[in-house]
């Protein structure tokens, strides 16, 4: 596992590898119907399904050496949400995703955490491409992707419906002079 990325700090947040201690807060976030309307099948997860999802994310770290972090307030360790890199078998590139506790939305936490994860993807991990897949109508996530440096690309079909692809450019591409 890439130990240099297991704990990330931003100006206001800390991003930590998921652990069993996150089950209750993770489950509460994934039980919220408003939060889940744009995720997966668009339905809340019960505690068992949330536990299985968290277990999968923990396993992703074991298999890939990177994954989805739990976002916390560094002052008290309280749960803010999740952000990170998801790269299942068969996918050509990793996906950057985020989810913030409803009461804490609108404060820029998703953008701040997504930028940190993006920087690790293109920096320490040496990725050359990175995407976010966003359901049509999810304007909040679309804004986060754009603020984190993505550009809208192709629409892809998934069993749960179409998703808009947002592609991130590497720092080299972002800072390259325009001809």
HELIX and SHEET records of a PDB file:
HELIX    1   1 UNK A    3  UNK A    5  5                                   3    
HELIX    2   2 UNK A   20  UNK A   22  5                                   3    
HELIX    3   3 UNK A   23  UNK A   31  1                                   9    
HELIX    4   4 UNK A   33  UNK A   36  1                                   4    
HELIX    5   5 UNK A   47  UNK A   64  1                                  18    
HELIX    6   6 UNK A  102  UNK A  104  5                                   3    
HELIX    7   7 UNK A  109  UNK A  122  1                                  14    
HELIX    8   8 UNK A  139  UNK A  147  1                                   9    
HELIX    9   9 UNK A  171  UNK A  175  1                                   5    
SHEET    1   A 8 UNK A   7  UNK A   9  0                                        
SHEET    2   A 8 UNK A  14  UNK A  17 -1                                        
SHEET    3   A 8 UNK A  68  UNK A  72 -1                                        
SHEET    4   A 8 UNK A  79  UNK A  86 -1                                        
SHEET    5   A 8 UNK A  94  UNK A 100 -1                                        
SHEET    6   A 8 UNK A 130  UNK A 135  1                                        
SHEET    7   A 8 UNK A 161  UNK A 168 -1                                        
SHEET    8   A 8 UNK A 150  UNK A 158 -1                                        
END                                                                             
